[in-house]
Amino acid sequence: MPISVFVSIKLERQREEELDRFAAAVARWPEIVDCYLMTGQRDYLLRVVVKDLPVYEAFLKQKLTRLEGVASIESSFALDQFKQSTVLPMM
């Protein structure tokens, strides 16, 4: 079963050029299945799906930590999934 990792990213600066550069970089990586520009303390929230911890470690070291302009990275691992839906509420 694959591992889902929720990754919070804070950039050094939130200028348009830096936001665009980050978005372009993560759009190329298939491990990132969701990416959100956020309000609050972090700039981006990613959902990364990998087959195991060594693969996530390699992704982190070889891709995320090498991105220019990233100030901090915080990873949280999903223990279980109780609901997943692609159906939108009709209200």
C-alpha positions in Angstrom: 0.0 0.0 0.0 1.4 3.4 -0.9 2.3 6.0 1.7 0.7 9.5 1.6 2.8 12.3 3.0 1.4 15.8 3.5 4.2 18.3 3.1 4.0 21.9 4.2 6.3 24.3 2.4 7.3 27.8 3.4 9.1 29.9 0.8 11.8 32.5 1.6 9.7 35.1 -0.3 6.2 35.1 -1.6 6.8 37.2 -4.7 5.1 36.1 -7.9 8.3 34.9 -9.5 9.1 32.6 -6.6 5.5 31.2 -6.5 5.5 30.6 -10.2 8.9 28.9 -10.1 7.8 26.6 -7.3 4.6 25.7 -9.0 6.4 24.9 -12.3 8.9 22.6 -10.5 6.4 20.6 -8.5 4.0 20.2 -11.6 6.7 18.1 -13.2 7.0 15.5 -10.4 4.6 12.6 -10.5 5.0 11.9 -6.7 3.1 15.1 -6.0 -0.6 14.2 -6.6 -2.1 17.4 -5.0 -0.6 20.9 -4.5 -2.4 23.8 -2.9 -1.3 27.5 -2.5 -2.3 28.2 1.1 -3.0 31.0 3.4 -1.5 31.1 6.9 1.9 30.1 8.1 2.9 27.9 5.1 2.8 28.8 1.5 2.0 25.4 -0.1 0.5 22.1 1.0 1.5 19.0 -1.0 0.2 15.5 -1.0 3.0 13.2 -2.0 2.3 9.5 -2.7 5.2 7.0 -2.7 5.6 3.3 -2.3 7.7 3.4 0.9 9.9 5.5 3.2 13.2 5.1 1.3 11.5 6.4 -1.8 10.1 9.4 0.1 13.6 10.1 1.6 15.1 10.1 -1.9 12.3 12.4 -3.2 12.9 14.8 -0.3 16.7 14.8 -0.7 16.9 14.8 -4.5 14.0 17.1 -5.4 12.3 19.1 -2.6 15.4 20.2 -0.7 17.1 21.3 -3.9 14.4 23.8 -4.9 15.7 27.3 -4.8 13.8 29.6 -2.5 12.4 27.0 -0.1 12.8 28.2 3.5 11.3 25.1 5.3 9.8 21.7 4.7 7.5 19.9 7.2 6.3 16.3 6.5 3.4 14.6 8.1 2.6 11.0 7.4 -1.0 9.7 7.0 -1.6 6.7 9.3 -5.0 5.7 7.8 -7.5 7.0 5.3 -11.2 7.0 6.3 -12.7 8.7 3.4 -11.8 9.6 -0.2 -14.3 11.0 -2.6 -14.2 12.8 -6.0 -18.0 13.6 -5.7 -18.8 17.2 -5.1 -21.7 18.1 -2.9 -24.7 19.5 -4.8 -25.8 22.5 -2.8 
